Amino acid sequence: MSYNDVKARYDQWHKRGECETGKLYDVHFFRRLGKKVETPTHKTVVDIGCGTGSWLRFMHDLGPSIQCVGLDISVQALKVALEESPFVDYVCAVAEYSPFSDNAFDYLFCLGSLEHFPDKVKAAREIARVLREESLAYVFLPNLYFLGHIYLVLRTGEPPDEGLQHFSESFDTSRGWGRLLSSAGLDVKKLHKYNRISSASTRVSRFTRRLYNMLIAPLLPLNLSYGFLYVCKKSKQN
């Protein structure tokens, strides 16, 4: 799929509001991630694939003095983001060809977006390029063998589909994603699992979701988890 096709599909996706019904991350996710991030006072922060800017709004509340930048391919998404978070500098661009200078940011986030980019390795190389030495990139990616996906495939015969984004979506294992990031010039320093299913997950009932979050999610091992948060630094070879 070409970049123009991806842009058109995501403009339609956001216009129809599917980003709300298919939202992957709730406040619980943001709070957990926020605890892993040092409060970035007077720092520059970028969110690659920022969508409607919900994570940047959360970051601004953590540290109002930070400079927030959001990049997304969808004009429709950025219109919503600009209305709700006018304090953020938004850029409409393709992640694989970002307009930022080398070593531009103290913190970089790419939360559930890299798996949707047409050229994931090139996008990851851009992440490494714009990241400053000794700065951190937080990249969240979905697991191909999440236990819940295995259950849904067993029950329905349908492949994983997060947020009705099947038109532009890939899944991989923890090691598979790790190899991709390493090949792009990022050193993985930490790897965290995430297992909570949010209220936006429409393929399971409310009762099943609550039962899973209370009893199953805390016990799932890394390689059967819902998703992975990679904490990365720029490789010394860059």
C-alpha positions as CSV (number, residue, x, y, z in Angstrom):
1,M,0.0,0.0,0.0
2,S,1.4,3.4,-1.0
3,Y,1.8,6.3,1.5
4,N,-1.1,8.2,-0.2
5,D,-3.3,5.1,0.2
6,V,-2.4,4.8,3.9
7,K,-3.0,8.5,4.4
8,A,-6.4,8.3,2.8
9,R,-7.4,5.2,4.8
10,Y,-6.4,6.8,8.1
11,D,-8.2,10.1,7.2
12,Q,-11.3,8.0,6.7
13,W,-10.7,6.0,9.9
14,H,-10.4,9.1,12.0
15,K,-13.3,10.8,10.3
16,R,-15.6,7.8,11.1
17,G,-14.4,7.8,14.7
18,E,-13.0,4.3,14.5
19,C,-10.0,5.6,16.4
20,E,-12.3,5.8,19.4
21,T,-14.0,2.5,19.1
22,G,-10.7,0.8,18.4
23,K,-8.5,2.8,20.9
24,L,-5.8,0.5,22.2
25,Y,-4.6,2.4,25.2
26,D,-6.6,3.8,28.1
27,V,-5.7,5.9,31.1
28,H,-4.4,2.8,32.8
29,F,-1.8,2.3,30.1
30,F,-0.7,6.0,30.2
31,R,-0.3,5.9,34.0
32,R,1.8,2.7,33.9
33,L,3.9,4.1,31.1
34,G,4.2,7.5,32.9
35,K,5.7,5.7,35.9
36,K,8.5,4.4,33.7
37,V,9.3,7.9,32.3
38,E,11.4,10.4,34.1
39,T,9.4,13.7,34.3
40,P,10.9,15.5,31.3
41,T,11.3,19.0,32.6
42,H,12.4,21.5,29.9
43,K,12.9,18.7,27.4
44,T,11.8,18.1,23.8
45,V,9.4,15.3,23.3
46,V,8.1,13.8,20.1
47,D,5.3,11.3,19.5
48,I,5.7,9.5,16.1
49,G,2.3,8.5,14.9
50,C,0.6,10.7,17.5
51,G,-3.0,10.3,16.2
52,T,-5.3,12.7,18.0
53,G,-2.6,13.5,20.5
54,S,-3.9,11.8,23.6
55,W,-0.4,10.7,24.9
56,L,1.0,14.2,24.4
57,R,-1.8,15.7,26.4
58,F,-0.9,13.2,29.2
59,M,2.8,14.1,28.9
60,H,2.0,17.8,29.1
61,D,0.2,17.2,32.4
62,L,3.3,15.4,33.7
63,G,5.6,18.3,32.8
64,P,4.0,21.5,31.5
65,S,7.4,23.0,30.7
66,I,8.3,20.4,28.0
67,Q,8.2,21.1,24.3
68,C,5.8,18.6,22.7
69,V,5.9,17.7,19.1
70,G,3.5,15.3,17.3
71,L,3.9,13.7,13.9
72,D,1.1,11.9,12.0
73,I,0.2,11.0,8.4
74,S,-3.5,11.9,8.9
75,V,-4.7,15.4,8.5
76,Q,-8.0,14.4,10.0
77,A,-6.3,13.1,13.2
78,L,-4.2,16.3,13.6
79,K,-7.2,18.5,13.2
80,V,-8.7,16.8,16.3
81,A,-5.3,17.0,18.1
82,L,-4.9,20.7,17.4
83,E,-8.3,21.5,18.8
84,E,-7.8,19.5,22.0
85,S,-4.1,20.2,22.5
86,P,-3.1,23.5,20.9
87,F,0.1,23.7,23.0
88,V,1.6,20.9,20.9
89,D,3.5,21.5,17.6
90,Y,2.0,19.2,15.1
91,V,3.6,18.0,11.8
92,C,1.8,16.2,9.1
93,A,4.4,13.9,7.5
94,V,5.3,10.3,6.7
95,A,7.3,8.7,9.6
96,E,9.8,7.1,7.2
97,Y,10.7,10.6,5.9
98,S,10.4,12.8,9.0
99,P,11.4,16.5,8.6
100,F,13.3,16.7,11.9
101,S,17.0,17.3,12.2
102,D,19.5,14.8,13.5
103,N,19.6,14.4,17.3
104,A,16.6,16.6,17.8
105,F,14.7,15.1,20.7
106,D,15.3,14.1,24.4
107,Y,12.4,11.7,24.5
108,L,10.7,9.9,21.6
109,F,7.5,7.9,21.8
110,C,6.0,5.6,19.2
111,L,3.1,3.8,20.9
112,G,1.2,1.3,18.8
113,S,2.2,3.0,15.5
114,L,5.3,1.4,14.1
115,E,3.4,-1.7,13.2
116,H,1.2,0.3,10.9
117,F,4.0,2.0,8.8
118,P,4.6,0.7,5.3
119,D,8.4,0.5,5.8
120,K,9.0,-0.3,9.4
121,V,12.8,-0.6,9.3
122,K,13.1,2.8,7.6
123,A,10.8,4.3,10.2
124,A,12.8,2.8,13.0
125,R,16.0,4.2,11.5
126,E,14.4,7.6,11.5
127,I,13.6,7.1,15.2
128,A,17.3,6.4,15.8
129,R,18.4,9.4,13.7
130,V,16.3,12.1,15.5
131,L,17.1,10.7,19.0
132,R,19.8,12.4,20.9
133,E,22.8,10.6,22.3
134,E,21.9,9.0,25.7
135,S,18.2,9.9,25.2
136,L,15.4,7.3,25.3
137,A,12.9,6.1,22.8
138,Y,9.8,4.2,24.0
139,V,8.3,2.0,21.3
140,F,5.1,-0.1,22.0
141,L,4.4,-3.0,19.7
142,P,1.8,-5.8,19.5
143,N,2.4,-9.4,20.0
144,L,1.6,-11.9,17.2
145,Y,1.1,-14.7,19.8
146,F,-0.9,-12.8,22.4
147,L,-3.0,-15.4,24.3
148,G,-6.2,-13.4,23.6
149,H,-5.5,-13.4,19.9
150,I,-4.8,-17.2,19.9
151,Y,-8.2,-17.6,21.7
152,L,-10.0,-15.5,19.1
153,V,-8.4,-17.3,16.2
154,L,-9.4,-20.6,17.8
155,R,-13.0,-19.4,18.2
156,T,-13.6,-17.4,15.0
157,G,-10.8,-18.3,12.6
158,E,-10.1,-14.6,12.0
159,P,-6.6,-13.1,12.4
160,P,-5.7,-10.4,14.9
161,D,-7.2,-7.0,14.2
162,E,-6.6,-4.1,16.6
163,G,-8.9,-1.2,16.2
164,L,-10.2,-2.0,12.7
165,Q,-6.8,-1.2,11.2
166,H,-6.4,-4.5,9.3
167,F,-5.7,-2.5,6.1
168,S,-2.3,-1.5,7.5
169,E,-1.1,-3.6,10.4
170,S,1.6,-6.2,11.3
171,F,2.3,-8.3,14.3
172,D,5.5,-10.0,15.5
173,T,7.0,-11.7,18.5
174,S,9.1,-10.1,21.2
175,R,12.3,-11.2,19.6
176,G,11.1,-10.4,16.1
177,W,10.4,-6.8,17.0
178,G,13.6,-6.6,18.9
179,R,15.6,-7.7,15.9
180,L,13.9,-5.1,13.8
181,L,14.8,-2.3,16.2
182,S,18.4,-3.5,16.5
183,S,18.8,-3.6,12.7
184,A,17.6,0.0,12.6
185,G,20.3,1.3,15.0
186,L,18.4,1.1,18.3
187,D,19.8,-0.7,21.4
188,V,17.0,-2.2,23.5
189,K,17.8,-1.4,27.1
190,K,14.6,-2.7,28.7
191,L,11.6,-4.7,27.7
192,H,8.3,-4.5,29.5
193,K,5.1,-6.5,29.0
194,Y,1.6,-5.1,28.9
195,N,-1.5,-7.2,29.2
196,R,-4.6,-5.1,30.1
197,I,-7.5,-5.1,27.7
198,S,-9.2,-1.7,27.5
199,S,-12.9,-1.0,27.3
200,A,-12.5,-0.3,23.6
201,S,-12.0,-4.0,22.9
202,T,-15.3,-4.8,21.3
203,R,-14.5,-8.5,20.3
204,V,-15.0,-9.7,23.9
205,S,-17.8,-9.1,26.4
206,R,-17.5,-6.7,29.3
207,F,-17.6,-9.6,31.8
208,T,-14.9,-11.5,29.9
209,R,-12.7,-8.4,29.8
210,R,-13.0,-7.8,33.5
211,L,-12.3,-11.4,34.3
212,Y,-9.3,-11.4,32.1
213,N,-7.9,-8.1,33.5
214,M,-8.3,-9.3,37.1
215,L,-7.3,-13.0,36.9
216,I,-5.3,-13.7,33.7
217,A,-3.5,-10.5,32.7
218,P,-1.2,-10.4,35.7
219,L,-0.1,-14.0,35.2
220,L,0.7,-14.0,31.5
221,P,4.4,-14.5,30.6
222,L,6.2,-12.1,28.4
223,N,5.9,-14.1,25.2
224,L,2.1,-14.5,25.5
225,S,1.5,-10.9,26.5
226,Y,-0.7,-8.4,24.6
227,G,2.1,-6.0,23.8
228,F,5.7,-5.0,24.4
229,L,7.2,-1.7,25.5
230,Y,10.8,-1.4,24.3
231,V,13.0,1.2,26.0
232,C,15.8,2.0,23.5
233,K,18.8,4.2,23.0
234,K,20.6,5.2,19.9
235,S,23.2,2.6,19.0
236,K,26.8,3.6,19.5
237,Q,27.5,2.7,15.9
238,N,25.2,5.5,14.6
